Amino acid sequence: MAVPKKGRSKSKGRTRLSNWKAKGRKTANRAINLAKSIINDQSTFIFDPRKKKSEDGNINKDIEMDTKTDIDEK
């Protein structure tokens, strides 16, 4: 005979929801603080899209090829 699974208690559900919301709040605060520091020229954060890694973890070969052809043309 089939037996119903144990349900999650309200308190455990509320705790999980609270943790999930706090995680989003923390990420949003980090993004806002980074934006503020960039606006005030106090940021040491540098993002170079040419160094973006592909899925296999290697540097994107297409970007490397583009930079080599740019150097050869000059």
C-alpha positions in Angstrom: 0.0 0.0 0.0 1.3 3.5 -0.9 2.3 5.7 2.0 2.4 9.5 1.7 5.8 11.1 2.0 6.6 13.3 5.0 5.7 16.9 4.3 8.1 19.7 5.0 7.1 21.6 8.2 6.2 25.3 8.0 9.1 26.4 10.1 11.6 24.5 7.9 10.0 25.9 4.8 10.1 29.4 6.1 13.8 29.0 7.0 14.7 27.8 3.6 12.8 30.6 1.9 14.5 33.1 4.2 17.9 31.8 3.3 17.1 31.9 -0.4 15.9 35.5 -0.2 19.0 36.5 1.9 21.3 35.0 -0.8 19.7 37.2 -3.4 19.8 40.2 -1.2 23.6 39.6 -0.6 24.3 39.4 -4.4 22.2 42.5 -5.1 24.2 44.5 -2.4 27.5 43.3 -3.9 26.4 44.5 -7.4 25.2 47.9 -6.1 28.5 48.4 -4.1 30.5 47.5 -7.2 28.5 50.0 -9.3 29.0 52.7 -6.7 32.7 52.1 -6.6 32.9 52.2 -10.4 31.0 55.5 -10.5 33.3 57.0 -7.9 36.5 55.7 -9.6 37.4 53.7 -6.5 37.1 50.3 -8.2 40.0 48.0 -8.6 37.8 45.5 -10.5 38.8 44.9 -14.1 36.8 42.8 -16.6 38.5 41.9 -19.8 36.1 40.1 -22.2 39.0 38.8 -24.3 40.1 36.7 -21.3 36.7 35.2 -20.9 37.0 31.4 -20.6 35.0 29.0 -22.7 33.1 26.0 -21.4 36.1 23.7 -21.4 38.2 26.1 -19.3 40.6 27.2 -22.1 40.8 30.7 -23.3 38.5 31.2 -26.3 40.6 30.4 -29.4 38.6 32.7 -31.7 39.6 35.7 -29.6 43.3 34.7 -29.7 43.1 34.4 -33.5 41.5 37.9 -33.8 44.3 39.5 -31.7 47.0 37.7 -33.7 45.5 38.9 -37.0 45.3 42.5 -35.6 48.9 42.4 -34.7 49.9 41.0 -38.1 48.0 43.7 -39.9 49.8 46.5 -38.1 
